[in-house]
Amino acid sequence: MYQETYDPETYRRYHLSGPKADMPYRLETPDRLGRAGIKKIGLGALYGLADWRAESWFVAFQLRYLERQYWKTRYSISFPRLRPHEGVAGTVTPFDERDLVQAACAFRLFSPEVELSLSTRESQAFRDRAFRLGFTAMSAGSKTNPGGYASCCAAVRDFDVRDNLSSISVPTLVIAGAHDFATPAADGRFLAENIPGAQYVELRAAHLSNIEAAAQFTSVVENFLSA
């Protein structure tokens, strides 16, 4: 759950409306994830929006609190930074490769167990040299250039296996959120109706029912597995 920036004034400048404009709610999201028992929580700031040293300090402060409060959960830190692109002369605040290395080394010393992820935004030459400094993951296979995410969505859209649903023979539980606009409940009902013997449960939630209706979701899954 990336905060993007911990500076209230900068946050308001880039989040003008919508649910994400509520900075306190977003800041408290990792805490809600911890209470829900999520096994891994990712943190990070979008470097370039505000002073990178201050941002790193707040990421570390939040990490230390979470590590102590929810010690069974794993944590990861990412270092995405604004890169030069058409229409913008440069980043809002400087954060070059040397700064990234300094921040990553500081986090490795600060928390030896935290996972450190190197972004696909970095050049291959930099990734190859920096990875040995304590990073544990690399998103080098990702595609973030314009159109990249749209292409992924198109691939999912065109991968139609509905005709194969009737061949599923294992016990199946389908959970849908009544207020999910991304994958509507109607799609869940379709799956349950076409998979032999499938169970269908609809929760009062949106897209993340395991978080938004955590108790009900867990109860449904436990009852299904113990049946």
Protein Blocks (a to p, Z undefined) as FASTA:
>chain_A
ZZhiacfklmmmmmmgcjklmmmlmmmmmmmmmmnopabdcddddehjbcfklmmmmmmm
mmmmmmmmmmmbccddddddcdddehiabdfbdcdfklmmmmmmmmmmmmmmbccdddfk
bcfklmmmmmmnopabdcklbcfbghklmmmmmmmmmmccklmmmmpcbdcdddddfklc
klgfklmmmmmmmmghiacddddddfllmlmmmmlmmmmmmmmmmZZ
